[in-house]
Amino acid sequence: MDQKEAIKFAKAYIKDIYEDEGVNDIGLEEISKDHLDNWCVTIGFTRREIADSNNLLMALGKISNRTYKTLTINQKGEVESMRNK
């Protein structure tokens, strides 16, 4: 799996796993490889449910509704882990 494939896979995985939460604005934030040659891909996105419940705080500039997840993807295209960034 090359870098572009890892990015596409990570975006599709986030879209799929959070499908019922209305994810939008899915974008690449970081990408690197770990010592085991796994891709570590950080994806940022917004979630409708979080945005709806935090509109006042967002308007005041107190919080962002953006979520960041780092996926560790092995060379077989399997997600080894997903962590908060």
C-alpha positions in Angstrom: 0.0 0.0 0.0 1.5 3.3 -1.0 0.9 6.7 0.6 -2.0 7.8 -1.6 -3.8 4.4 -1.1 -3.4 4.8 2.7 -5.0 8.3 2.6 -7.9 7.2 0.4 -8.4 4.1 2.6 -8.4 6.2 5.8 -10.9 8.7 4.5 -13.2 6.0 3.4 -12.9 4.2 6.7 -13.8 7.3 8.7 -16.8 8.0 6.4 -18.0 4.4 6.8 -17.5 4.1 10.6 -19.1 7.4 11.4 -21.8 7.1 8.8 -24.7 7.6 11.2 -23.1 10.8 12.7 -23.2 12.8 9.5 -19.5 13.4 8.9 -18.4 16.2 6.6 -15.2 18.0 5.6 -13.1 14.9 5.8 -9.5 15.8 5.2 -5.9 14.7 5.6 -4.0 16.3 8.5 -0.8 14.1 8.8 0.7 11.0 7.5 3.8 9.0 8.5 5.1 5.5 8.9 5.9 3.8 12.2 8.7 1.4 13.0 6.7 -1.5 11.7 6.1 0.1 8.3 2.5 0.8 9.1 0.9 4.0 7.9 -0.2 6.4 10.6 -2.8 8.7 9.0 -4.5 11.5 10.9 -7.8 12.5 9.4 -9.8 15.6 10.5 -13.6 15.9 10.0 -16.7 17.5 11.4 -19.6 15.6 12.9 -23.2 16.9 12.6 -24.3 15.8 16.1 -21.3 17.5 17.8 -21.8 20.6 15.7 -25.5 20.8 16.5 -24.9 20.5 20.3 -22.0 23.0 20.4 -23.2 25.9 18.1 -23.2 28.5 20.9 -19.8 27.6 22.1 -18.5 27.5 18.6 -20.0 30.9 17.9 -18.1 32.3 20.9 -14.9 30.8 19.7 -14.6 28.5 22.8 -14.5 25.2 20.9 -14.1 23.7 17.5 -16.4 21.0 16.2 -13.6 19.4 14.3 -12.6 15.8 15.3 -9.2 14.3 14.7 -8.5 10.6 14.5 -5.2 8.8 13.8 -5.5 5.5 12.1 -2.7 2.9 12.0 -3.0 0.9 8.8 -0.9 -2.1 8.1 0.4 -3.0 4.6 -2.5 -5.4 4.1 -4.9 -2.5 4.3 -6.2 -3.4 7.8 -6.8 -0.9 10.5 -4.7 -1.8 13.5 -5.9 1.0 15.7 -7.8 4.3 15.8 -6.9 7.0 18.4 -7.9 10.5 19.2 -5.3 13.0 18.0 
